[in-house]
């Protein structure tokens, strides 16, 4: 298998553009320096020989005020709060786990090199796991990037203190150089070869060579790289003298100059990651022992307390509650239960995760660590049930997804390696309790009637042993072990494990590999992900900060088939988390973690929230509402009591959104649909599904095979192909006008900076002490680049077309004034105009009477939904229940379809009903048959949206809808064809019926 990478995902392009636009106006630039072998620095020095070699580095010519101006434009465009001042060269990109963060920053490298000539890049990661993951991605994307960038040569390597010659090559090579390094290898100066003179680097300290190149540093998971309060990791980054530092994560601790955010809510809403459901195994009625679980300890203002979970008598029932206790507390008095007689709280030692709690009972005492329990039901019995449920969920998905070419994987996180595998006195491996339980439960599942078909001609005994394996750190004796990556020996142990699982990702995805169930400890906690993990079972406590997010992060990526192609849609992409935590509690705690990690404040409106709303201008170009107008809307919402003084959404706003009564003041009334869309996202909650509410949805056969639905289906079932026709003259004219109306381009400016120099053995350290204001300079002797070749590469238009566009725009003087800024502006405008022309000029054509979606697919393709997003027991629908998205528009529409007598039959069109477009496939919402005046039958395909205005939709979404309209127009070859309409409610469709 070879994994395929999609080069045209809009959100990834937006993230790449956000970084590249920081340097808008920068000319293609690099600097050259001399690498010198100093006398006495090795054998050649002793012989009196000297060696000079040219090094090549990055160079930045933009002024700080130009960068901050670019930064604010980017932040406004992406709906982010604007930065006040530059402060540092650190810029943050936030992308939810599973959305292609590594791909984005690797492609950003090539774009920065193509546009600005930067060639030196250092990727810093927190762990061996992520280092191996990045290196693997570089390997499998090498051909992909060379195809996208005309064979651009590039080198990449893993930093190794024993191979310092690679650092010299990094400094001297003229091609793109990418060095991948763990922070643990660079953040300890006293014992690190990076900071010592070396003969392998020509007598220089490797760090000095890196500093001279002014690398662009990319930090993967900076919250783990920076080094907390001491910040040794951050110091090591700054020691490299970076041109800038780009920080990528889903869980940033410090948000330096945010330029792009694709948060968890956006990723779920746009179906860029798997849907999450929770299968919770909660013990009910198991209150027959004196139960206590130690959660945490604290020492605040001299009061030492512990937070525990304990069984409380509440009226006639026992409830498990969290309580705060102190030394000496009597648990019988606290709980009101005689079971706790003679149980008292003893010593409490607050020490974070290492805290201890003493529980005294008659004649003995027990010391509990955080997360430990006394008096619980048999823990192994619960874990057996969790393993059983995981196997069942796995096999259910395997039955459904294997025919689509999808290999299903399950992942277990366990509390100790010895519980999966241990070793006897002779060093032979012995199955631990989890491995034994798994094989027993797997053999049991193979006998169940619903799974027998999966085990035909399979020896279940041998198969059970082959389908699971563990991935743990491996010591020098090749034994699995629990380790932390806190020294080089432990990092080496971790690397032995990661080599196996990370470098064979494709093999693991193949049906030819029997392994399906993976057991791990901390090894796969971060840095490893496989797109086909569909079940995650936590056989250890989940409760620490970021624990749920990191756990589910291993399975969020969209799945791939046996061809390595990514498949989309929640109908195939659902991640099931098997946990002992209740479904509601898991969702609530996950939401808290997202709030802590990302700064998303669920239910909180902020002043900048509406700044990126698009505003049409008289010349047709795009503009944005802006921060001041956004703040005005915020103030109005606060004044009307929709939000409180801190921006918290009030019930009054939720009610107004639900019943459609929300209004804005007159000057902002035109923006109401976009404002409502923003507010609905903020007022809602993260949509986590309950696995126990999952239901298969059957076809209502009397409707499916009825004459009315067949009439409807025959009008919409045919497939089409499309061609794009460009009106070349119009495209050239539109491009010329758009460039003419584009923003002004300033001349190059100069600033003077004063710095103190300190000269020492480590080199020359410069500290800036003052700078002048910018001064415009006239670059009379500037060498003009080949504008036609550059624009041809960026836009794929012919030279003749480009000549016409540039001359008719009347702005060639701007090209002479600032060539780089003009080329960037012109390329962006031309490409945007091209995208609009692509949809305007599309023509669809039926591909033949024998090419259509067969009606039998309704019965062959299984449909699954959840009770909370399901209108049950519908009568007119082709399905027994209607599954709708989390928004209220589709549910209301479905209810109206059921109640209105004019509607005879309808279908919520399944995910497999797709229309091809240049921007990806498009799935319309509904097919409806309406009877007018009791006799005339009209057929509709309906797209339900919160607004009927194209300006209110995302550009790409609006373009796909336009393509859908063109597709159904091409099918209108029979009498009474299906009409394609957009609607917010059923009356919009009825209005069309009367036309």
Secondary structure, DSSP 8 states (H G I E B T S, - for coil): ------TT-HHHHHHHHHHHGGGTT--S-EEEEEEE--TTSSHHHHTT---EEEEEEE-----HHHHHHHHHHHHHHTT----SS--SSEEEEEE-TTS-HHHHHHHHHHHHHHHH---EEEEEESSHHHHHHHHHHHHHHHHHHHHHTTT--EEEEE--TT-THHHHHHHH-SSEEEEEEEGGGTS-GGG-GGGSB-GGGTTSBHHHHHHHTT-EEEEESHHHHS-TTT-HHHHHHHTT--SEEEEEESS-SS--SEEEEE-HHHHHHTT-S-EEEEEE----S---S--EEEEEEEEETTEEEEEEEEEEEETTEEEEEEEEE-TT-BHHHHHT-GGGTT-EEEEEE--GGG-EEEEEETTEEEEEETT-EES-S-HHHHHHHHHHHHHHHHHHHHHHHGGGT---EEEEEES-GGGTEEE-TTS-EEE-HHHHHHHHHHHHHHTSGGGGGGGTT--HHHHHHHSEEEE-EE-TTS-EE---SSSHHHHHHHHHHHHHHHTTHHHHTSTT----EEEESSTTSSS---TTEEEEEEES---STTHHHHHHHTT-S--B-TTS-B--STTT-EEEEEESS-HHHHHHHHHHHHHHHH---TTB--TTTTTT-EEE-TTS-EEE--HHHHHHHHHHHHHTTSB-TT-BB-HHHHHHHHHT-----GGGGGGHHHHHHHHHHHHS----EEGGGEEEE-B-HHHHTSHHHHHHHHHH-B-EEEEE---HHHHHHHHHHHHHTS------EE--EEEEEEEETTEEEEEEEEE---EE---TT-----HHHHHHHHH---HHHHHHHHHHHT-HHHHHH-HHHHHHHHHHHHHHHHHHHHHHTEEEEE--TT-B--TTHHHHS-EEEEGGGEE-S-SSBSBSSEE--SSHHHHHHHHHHHH-TTEEEEEE--TT--B--TTS-B---EEEEEEETTTEEEEEEEEE-S-S-GGGS-HHHHHHHHHHHHHHHHT--STT-EEEEEESSHHHHHHHHT-
